[in-house]
């Protein structure tokens, strides 16, 4: 056995997923899973800070959160081991992506910033921690995201059909996997996934998520508002590209809804259509036979049925159909990336991120 812990807390900040996985012989064997809740006060602070302009975020606020998030990631890892009765000394490493606060790869200079101090994780768990995966790719001229396509390529590619893997987290991203192995893998962030849906339902209904799209289902999408939002330059921006909650947030939404007399439930319905339409527009040019969906959005029937309607020539299904729980794909990915780091192997795909070369990602904290 070769055991790793993979952590994941996406831009929705709904929970920390911790997975214990055996990666011996280049196979993925999930041994245990733990979902660790975010304290509401810490979650609210993170979401509020990510929607502030960078000029209004104090260094004290960010440094304090860095430690607190690191402590929570350590708690999640230790809880996973306790529940599975696994000794810490059996774990090769923890793979921690951190919690993205700001992602600004097109700036001068470009940067990305993830919270969750890996020094804290390593100290509290006693386990080597691999973290800070994105900045090396940015240093090599890339976007630092998405990083999952390299894992998707290793696990989900088929010689029999063209596939696209879609992750609907806070931000949605796709990985294009051509059946022809001579063709390069392509991947990019398509735009908002659950981020706007979650933020708006919390603002209007004080719910953490719009579970199964129940609230959005009561409304009617507003065509003019949808078209105005789809006119945002990000959607037409050529690849390579990536984005984050610091761009697609309630401030962005209020810019589009200001002065409009549209009811809140209809705005939520329109946001649902924004996610579906922006994803479909990104996927269609690649003409896949199969769309494999993972992330929290897979549990939203409105999103899944909407994608099926927009992509009639494509099978739309969960990654469970090919053997991996859609809620665990990204956590397993960061366990896999941690293994790549320990083995000195590249973890990025330049065809996806735009980096000048393939590079080993992450730092090791012991």
Secondary structure by P-SEA (a helix, b strand, c coil): cbbbbbbbbcccccbbbbbbbbbcccbbbbcbbbbbbccaaaaaaaaaaaacccccccaaaaaaaaaaaaaaaaaaaaaaaaaaccccccccbbbbcccccccccccccccccccccaaaaaaaaccbbbccccaaaaaacccccccaaaaaaaccccccbbbbbbbbccbbbbbbbbccccbbbbbbbccccaaaaaaaaaacccccccccaaaaaaccccaaaaaaaaaccccccccccccccccccaaaaaaaaccccccaaaaaaaaaaaaaaaaaaacccccccbbbbbccccccaaaaaaaaaacccbbbbcccccccccccaaaaaaaaaaaaaaacccccccccccccbbbbbbbbcc
